């Protein structure tokens, strides 16, 4: 999301990405609630570009549903997030699905995140790993296709809703909703979607 933030020219104080020390849905939502309730106590002044933060317009939690034993946490995490006004961007099986949607339509379902990573590698035509250096190379291919990926993610969500798919539907992603929220946060002349 930081590359997308830069593309929209959103300042770090406008979009602040935090990586807590855990990855499970419930703990991520709880960390987001804490951040939303007390942003000035949770973030050092320097992390926000020397700006005081009174509060956030949106607080998003981004996570994957690729670990089956953690999937039972998803419904309680969603309920907790909804009750506390936290937005959730869930990807099943993993965020690589969102990246893959920049290249192709209707890609799944996937057995696990490794299968999504293999599909991304094949679609991109290059070696893929989760390193920053790889993502910088990948970003060059993703950037011009953001609007198409948003459209594809929406189509997948509509398909699962119409079919009554069980939760979490595979494949699916809500990363497009986060991208649309970020896009809407900038001045109209800077929007890319």
PyMOL commands that set and color helices and strands:
alter all, ss='L'
color gray80, all
select helices_A, chain A and resi 2-7+25-37+39-42+45-48+68-70+72-83+96-100+113-124+132-163+175-184+188-190
alter helices_A, ss='H'
color red, helices_A
select strands_A, chain A and resi 60-64+87-92+172-173
alter strands_A, ss='S'
color yellow, strands_A
deselect
rebuild
show_as cartoon
